Amino acid sequence: MARRRAGTPATVALQLARRWLAASEAFVRGAGSALATHRRWSAAAAGLVVLGLALSLFRTDGTSPEPLTYPADAATVAMEFAQPLPVAAGAADAVEALEHPQTDELDAAREWTFVEVRPGQTLERIFRDLGLSARLLHQVVNHDAQTRGLARIRPGDIFGFELDSDGDFLAMRADLDDESWLIVERDDQGLTTRIEYRDLETRVVEASGIISSSLFNAAKNAGLNDGMTMRLASIFGWDIDFALDIRSGDRFALIYEEVWRDGDYLRDGAILAARFVNQGETFEAIRFDTGDGPDYFAPDGRPMRQAFLRAPLNFTRVTSDFNPRRFHPITRQIRPHNGIDWGAPTGTPVWAAGDGRVIRSAFNNVNGHYIFIQHGNNIVTRYLHLSRRDVRQGDRVRQGQTIGAVGMTGLATGPHLHYEFLVNGVHRNPRTVELPRAEPLPDELMEDFRRAGAPLLAQLDSVQGPTVLLAQRTEADCEDDDSC
């Protein structure tokens, strides 16, 4: 192609300007989409490209430049020039974090500043102590539904903050629940949030004990906390009255899970199997999922959960037992006491003893706040002297549902629940009445249940020892033994 001699300096300058503008427009149109995703270095890349274009217009031989050609994909030019520029010391991790926000290795490499919440401390005070603004706090807390929960902090909560070399906010980490963190990050678009899941480890452990003074003391000596002890008692609560039936020499053993996180104990998990020997009688329970959620079953497939709770609350003591000729402490008269008075602090939750329908929920001067529940066609339970009622007449209730709370309304000398159990209109002793038994597992599930339960029962034997089994007696044994 023939070359034209350059004209006057003014003409050359005008030509150069026109070519420079045309090249710049083509570059911007072609590379704009690529540069938009890399704004940190977009200005530097554009500057380098334009400088190259301008220099290419001048030749050392004094001739005018050859026509410029561009690749079909102008974004390729931008990407060749688009290399990250050096960043300030301490900020390199922040740049990489924004480009790879989902990598666990990245979060492990962050330089977190951890803050443990002290009593009386607020999130606003924590931000202020770190030199972060109240405006930023407002943006973080109001970013979405998950971050709004950050405002509800408690002593002992731990927050992690990542700040750059100038002390500016880069990221924040908080416990969302036992299994995950909530990460709040800042990028060029503003704040973003994500959930990072944590690895939990489940360990199967064993415990056993012999009762000498109380179940709680024996359980504590076996390494169990009060919560686990209550769960153990609740499994056998339909068969054993843990306030009145426990004796010195009773034994227990259980296999349960512990949940660990980052090498530290986090919390107790589920009880997988348990055995309790009460006054020579052995009760065993195995955790099994029938498809509707796990529950506990005896080795013969009978549910441990019976149709009725033996006691519809966590009580302290029996203040007055079932007595057809009881002397009333207020009226000073001999009259039947057709139920049991369970002493407990005011406000203690009272549960429905079984599934049913509320047929009365009212107040009078004798019963105070009271609730009557109809169960099936022939059983009614009554709950008197409540401090409050949480259900109304006509409501359907489920076994274990809170229906009210212990109080001392009506004719009562102290906080307690008066509980009655009526069968076909006749009062029965709630402690001794034979409760309806639940249906056992269906035949199609029994094989799976036995397969799951056999190794757990064998493990209980190894934990508690075979001598415990000698305490178990059968009805056949008692037929030939007058001492039963």
C-alpha positions in Angstrom: 0.0 0.0 0.0 1.4 3.4 -1.0 2.3 5.8 1.8 1.3 9.5 1.8 3.8 12.1 2.9 2.8 14.0 6.0 1.5 17.5 5.5 1.9 20.5 7.7 2.3 20.0 11.4 -1.3 21.3 11.9 -2.6 18.8 9.4 -0.6 15.9 11.0 -1.9 16.9 14.4 -5.5 16.9 13.2 -5.1 13.5 11.6 -3.5 12.1 14.7 -6.3 13.4 16.8 -9.0 11.9 14.6 -7.2 8.5 14.5 -6.7 8.6 18.3 -10.4 9.4 18.9 -11.6 6.7 16.5 -9.3 4.1 18.1 -10.4 5.1 21.5 -14.1 4.8 20.7 -13.6 1.4 19.2 -11.6 0.2 22.2 -14.2 1.5 24.7 -17.1 -0.1 22.8 -15.3 -3.4 22.5 -13.7 -3.7 25.9 -16.2 -2.0 28.0 -18.0 -5.2 29.1 -14.7 -6.8 30.1 -13.5 -3.8 32.1 -16.8 -3.4 33.9 -16.1 -6.6 35.8 -12.6 -5.6 36.8 -13.0 -2.0 38.0 -10.0 -2.1 40.2 -7.6 -2.0 37.3 -9.9 -0.8 34.5 -8.5 2.7 34.5 -4.9 1.5 34.4 -5.6 -1.0 31.6 -7.3 1.7 29.5 -4.4 4.1 30.0 -1.9 1.5 28.9 -3.9 0.6 25.8 -4.5 4.2 24.8 -0.8 5.0 25.3 0.1 2.2 23.0 -2.3 3.4 20.4 -1.0 6.9 20.5 2.6 5.8 20.2 1.8 3.6 17.3 0.7 6.7 15.3 4.2 8.1 15.2 7.0 6.6 13.2 10.7 7.4 13.4 11.0 7.5 9.6 8.8 10.6 9.4 6.0 8.7 7.5 2.4 8.5 8.4 1.2 5.4 10.2 -0.3 2.3 8.5 -4.0 1.8 9.1 -4.8 0.1 12.4 -6.6 -3.3 12.6 -8.3 -4.7 15.7 -9.0 -8.3 16.6 -12.5 -9.6 16.1 -13.0 -9.8 19.9 -11.9 -6.5 21.3 -12.3 -7.9 24.8 -9.2 -10.0 24.2 -7.1 -6.8 24.0 -8.5 -5.6 27.3 -7.8 -8.9 29.0 -4.2 -9.0 27.8 -3.6 -5.6 29.4 -5.8 -6.2 32.4 -3.3 -7.5 35.0 -3.8 -6.7 38.7 -1.9 -3.7 39.9 0.2 -3.8 43.1 -1.9 -3.2 46.2 -1.0 -1.7 49.6 0.6 -4.0 52.2 -2.1 -6.1 54.0 -4.7 -5.6 51.3 -3.7 -8.5 48.9 -5.9 -11.0 50.9 -8.9 -8.6 50.6 -8.6 -8.5 46.8 -8.4 -12.3 46.5 -11.3 -12.7 48.9 -13.6 -10.7 46.8 -12.8 -12.7 43.7 -13.2 -16.1 45.4 -15.8 -15.6 48.1 -16.8 -19.3 48.4 -13.5 -20.9 49.3 -13.0 -22.2 52.8 -9.2 -21.8 52.4 -9.7 -18.1 51.8 -11.7 -17.5 55.0 -9.1 -19.5 57.0 -6.5 -17.1 55.6 -8.3 -14.0 56.6 -6.7 -12.0 59.4 -9.8 -11.8 61.7 -9.9 -9.5 64.7 -12.1 -11.4 67.2 -14.3 -9.6 69.7 -16.2 -11.5 72.5 -19.3 -9.7 73.8 -19.1 -8.6 77.4 -22.1 -8.1 79.7 -23.8 -4.9 78.8 -21.9 -4.4 75.6 -23.8 -3.5 72.4 -22.9 -4.0 68.8 -22.8 -0.3 68.4 -20.1 -0.1 71.1 -18.1 -2.8 69.4 -18.2 -1.0 66.1 -17.2 2.3 67.8 -14.3 0.6 69.6 -13.0 -0.7 66.2 -13.3 2.7 64.6 -16.3 1.7 62.5 -19.1 4.2 61.9 -22.7 4.0 63.1 -23.7 4.3 59.5 -21.9 1.2 58.6 -23.6 -0.6 61.5 -27.0 0.5 60.3 -26.2 -0.8 56.8 -25.0 -4.1 58.1 -27.9 -4.8 60.4 -30.5 -3.7 57.9 -29.0 -5.4 54.9 -31.3 -8.5 54.9 -33.3 -10.7 57.2 -30.3 -12.7 58.4 -28.2 -9.6 59.3 -31.1 -8.2 61.3 -30.5 -10.9 63.8 -27.0 -9.6 64.5 -28.5 -6.8 66.7 -29.6 -9.4 69.2 -26.3 -10.2 70.8 -25.6 -11.9 74.1 -22.6 -12.0 76.4 -20.1 -14.7 75.2 -21.0 -14.2 71.5 -17.9 -13.9 69.3 -17.7 -11.7 66.2 -14.8 -11.6 63.7 -13.8 -8.5 61.8 -11.4 -8.1 58.9 -10.1 -4.6 58.4 -7.6 -3.3 55.9 -4.3 -1.5 56.6 -6.2 1.8 57.1 -8.7 0.2 59.5 -11.6 0.2 57.0 -14.2 -2.5 57.0 -13.7 -5.5 54.7 -15.7 -8.3 56.2 -17.5 -9.5 59.4 -18.2 -13.0 60.7 -20.8 -14.1 63.2 -22.2 -17.4 64.4 -25.5 -18.0 62.6 -26.2 -21.2 64.4 -24.2 -24.3 65.7 -23.5 -25.4 62.1 -22.7 -22.2 60.1 -21.3 -18.7 60.0 -22.8 -15.6 58.5 -20.3 -13.7 56.5 -20.9 -10.0 55.7 -18.4 -8.6 53.1 -17.9 -5.3 51.3 -17.1 -5.1 47.6 -17.4 -2.4 45.0 -21.2 -2.9 44.8 -21.7 -2.5 48.5 -22.4 -5.2 51.1 -23.0 -8.9 50.4 -23.8 -11.8 52.7 -23.3 -15.5 52.5 -23.5 -18.6 54.7 -20.4 -20.7 55.3 -21.1 -24.2 56.8 -18.8 -25.6 59.5 -17.7 -29.2 59.9 -19.4 -30.9 62.9 -18.2 -34.2 64.3 -20.5 -36.7 66.0 -19.0 -39.0 68.7 -20.8 -41.9 70.3 -20.2 -42.1 74.0 -21.4 -44.2 77.0 -22.3 -43.5 80.6 -23.6 -45.5 83.5 -24.2 -45.0 87.2 -25.7 -46.3 90.4 -28.0 -44.2 92.5 -27.2 -43.7 96.1 -28.9 -40.4 97.0 -30.5 -39.0 93.9 -30.7 -39.5 90.1 -29.1 -36.1 89.5 -26.1 -36.8 91.8 -25.5 -40.2 90.2 -25.8 -38.7 86.7 -23.4 -35.9 87.5 -20.9 -38.5 88.8 -21.3 -40.3 85.5 -20.5 -37.1 83.6 -24.0 -36.1 82.5 -25.3 -32.6 82.7 -28.8 -31.8 84.1 -30.2 -31.4 80.6 -29.2 -34.9 79.6 -30.5 -36.3 82.9 -33.9 -34.8 82.2 -33.9 -36.3 78.7 -33.1 -39.7 80.2 -35.9 -39.4 82.7 -38.3 -38.3 80.0 -37.7 -41.4 78.0 -38.8 -43.6 80.9 -41.3 -41.1 82.4 -44.3 -43.1 81.3 -43.1 -46.2 83.3 -41.2 -44.7 86.3 -42.2 -41.9 88.6 -38.8 -40.2 89.1 -40.0 -38.2 92.1 -41.4 -41.1 94.1 -40.3 -44.4 92.7 -36.5 -44.0 92.7 -34.6 -46.1 95.2 -30.9 -46.4 96.3 -29.3 -49.1 94.2 -31.3 -48.2 91.0 -29.0 -48.3 88.0 -28.9 -46.7 84.6 -26.8 -46.8 81.4 -27.1 -45.0 78.1 -25.4 -44.6 74.8 -25.6 -41.1 73.3 -24.0 -38.7 70.9 -21.8 -35.7 71.5 -21.4 -33.0 68.9 -17.9 -31.6 68.5 -16.9 -28.6 66.4 -13.3 -27.5 65.5 -12.0 -30.0 68.0 -14.1 -28.6 70.9 -17.2 -30.1 72.6 -20.3 -28.2 71.5 -23.3 -30.0 72.9 -24.9 -33.3 73.6 -26.8 -35.0 70.8 -29.5 -37.7 70.8 -29.7 -40.6 73.2 -29.4 -43.7 71.0 -30.3 -46.3 73.6 -30.8 -46.4 77.4 -31.5 -48.8 80.2 -33.0 -48.1 83.7 -33.3 -50.6 86.5 -35.9 -49.4 89.0 -36.6 -51.5 92.2 -35.4 -54.6 90.4 -37.4 -54.0 87.2 -35.5 -53.3 84.0 -36.7 -50.9 81.3 -34.9 -50.4 78.0 -35.4 -48.0 75.2 -34.0 -47.8 71.6 -34.2 -44.7 69.4 -35.7 -45.6 66.0 -37.1 -43.6 63.1 -40.3 -45.0 61.7 -40.4 -42.5 58.9 -42.3 -39.8 60.8 -39.3 -38.8 62.9 -37.3 -40.7 65.6 -38.9 -41.9 68.8 -38.1 -44.4 71.5 -39.3 -48.0 71.6 -38.9 -51.0 74.0 -37.1 -54.0 72.6 -40.5 -55.6 71.8 -41.4 -52.7 69.6 -43.8 -51.1 72.1 -43.5 -47.2 72.1 -42.1 -45.8 75.3 -44.4 -42.9 74.7 -47.8 -44.0 76.1 -51.1 -42.4 75.5 -50.9 -40.4 78.7 -48.1 -38.7 80.7 -47.9 -40.0 84.3 -47.1 -36.5 85.5 -48.1 -33.4 83.3 -45.3 -31.2 84.6 -41.8 -31.1 86.1 -42.6 -31.0 89.8 -40.7 -30.6 93.0 -42.7 -32.9 95.3 -46.1 -34.3 96.0 -47.7 -32.0 98.5 -50.9 -34.0 98.8 -51.6 -37.5 97.5 -54.9 -39.1 96.3 -57.0 -39.6 99.4 -60.7 -40.4 99.7 -60.8 -39.0 103.3 -58.4 -36.1 103.3 -58.5 -33.2 105.8 -58.7 -30.0 103.8 -56.2 -27.4 105.2 -58.5 -24.4 104.4 -62.1 -25.7 104.9 -61.0 -27.8 107.9 -63.3 -30.6 106.8 -62.9 -34.2 105.9 -63.6 -34.6 102.2 -62.2 -36.6 99.3 -59.0 -35.4 97.6 -59.7 -36.8 94.2 -56.4 -36.0 92.6 -52.7 -35.3 93.3 -51.2 -32.0 94.3 -47.8 -31.5 92.7 -45.7 -28.7 94.2 -43.8 -26.6 91.8 -42.8 -22.9 91.4 -45.3 -20.5 90.1 -45.1 -20.3 86.3 -43.9 -23.9 85.8 -45.4 -25.1 82.5 -48.3 -27.5 82.7 -48.7 -30.0 79.8 -51.7 -31.8 78.4 -51.4 -35.4 79.7 -52.6 -36.8 76.3 -54.2 -35.8 73.0 -57.7 -34.4 73.4 -60.1 -31.5 73.3 -60.5 -28.8 75.9 -64.1 -29.0 77.3 -63.6 -26.3 80.0 -61.2 -23.4 80.4 -62.5 -21.0 83.1 -62.1 -19.5 86.6 -64.0 -19.8 89.8 -63.2 -19.1 93.5 -62.6 -22.7 94.4 -60.6 -24.1 91.4 -59.0 -20.8 90.4 -57.9 -21.0 86.8 -58.8 -24.5 85.7 -58.8 -26.6 82.5 -60.6 -29.9 81.7 -59.6 -32.0 78.7 -61.6 -34.9 77.2 -59.5 -37.8 75.8 -61.4 -40.2 73.6 -64.8 -41.2 74.9 -64.1 -42.3 78.5 -61.2 -40.4 80.0 -61.1 -36.8 81.3 -58.1 -35.0 82.9 -58.4 -31.9 85.1 -55.9 -29.2 85.9 -56.6 -26.7 88.8 -55.1 -23.6 90.5 -53.3 -22.4 87.4 -51.6 -19.0 87.3 -52.7 -18.7 83.6 -54.5 -20.6 80.9 -53.0 -20.9 77.4 -55.9 -22.8 75.7 -59.6 -22.1 75.3 -62.7 -24.3 75.3 -62.9 -26.2 72.1 -59.2 -26.2 71.4 -57.5 -29.5 70.2 -54.4 -30.2 72.2 -51.5 -32.7 71.8 -49.8 -34.7 74.5 -47.0 -32.6 76.0 -48.4 -29.3 74.7 -48.2 -26.5 77.3 -51.8 -25.6 78.3 -51.1 -23.3 81.3 -48.8 -22.7 84.2 -48.6 -23.6 87.9 -50.1 -21.1 90.3 -52.1 -20.8 93.6 -55.4 -19.4 92.4 -58.6 -20.4 94.1 -58.5 -22.4 97.4 -54.8 -23.0 97.5 -52.2 -22.4 100.3 -49.2 -22.5 97.9 -48.1 -22.9 94.3 -49.1 -26.3 93.0 -51.0 -28.2 90.3 -54.0 -30.2 91.4 -54.4 -33.0 88.8 -57.3 -35.4 88.4 -57.8 -38.4 86.2 -61.3 -39.7 85.6 -62.3 -42.9 83.8 -66.0 -43.2 82.8 -66.7 -40.4 85.3 -64.9 -42.1 88.2 -61.8 -40.6 89.9 -58.7 -42.7 89.7 -55.4 -42.3 91.4 -53.2 -40.6 88.7 -50.1 -42.3 90.1 -51.4 -45.9 90.0 -54.1 -46.0 87.3 -53.3 -48.3 84.5 -52.7 -46.1 81.5 -53.8 -47.2 78.0 -50.9 -48.7 76.1 -49.8 -47.5 72.6 -49.8 -49.8 69.6 -46.5 -51.5 68.9 -44.5 -51.1 65.7 -46.1 -52.7 62.7 -44.7 -56.0 61.5 -43.1 -54.6 58.4 -40.8 -52.4 60.6 -39.9 -54.9 63.2 -37.1 -56.5 61.3 -35.4 -53.2 60.7 -36.0 -52.2 64.3 -34.4 -55.4 65.7 -31.4 -55.0 63.3 -30.8 -51.5 64.5 -31.5 -52.3 68.2 -29.4 -55.5 68.7 -26.0 -53.9 68.6 -27.1 -51.1 70.9 -28.5 -53.5 73.5 -25.3 -55.5 73.3 -23.3 -52.3 73.9 -25.5 -51.5 76.9 -24.7 -54.9 78.3 -21.0 -54.1 78.0 -21.4 -50.7 79.6 -23.5 -51.8 82.6 -22.4 -55.4 83.0 -24.4 -58.7 82.9 -25.2 -58.4 86.7 -27.9 -55.9 85.9 -29.8 -58.4 83.8 -30.2 -60.6 86.9 -32.4 -57.9 88.4 -34.9 -58.4 85.6 -37.9 -60.5 86.5 -40.7 -61.9 84.3 -44.3 -62.7 85.0 -43.4 -66.4 84.5 -40.9 -66.2 87.4 -43.5 -64.7 89.7 -46.1 -67.5 89.0 -43.9 -69.8 91.1 -42.5 -67.3 93.6 -44.8 -66.1 96.5 -42.4 -63.2 97.1 -43.5 -61.3 94.0 
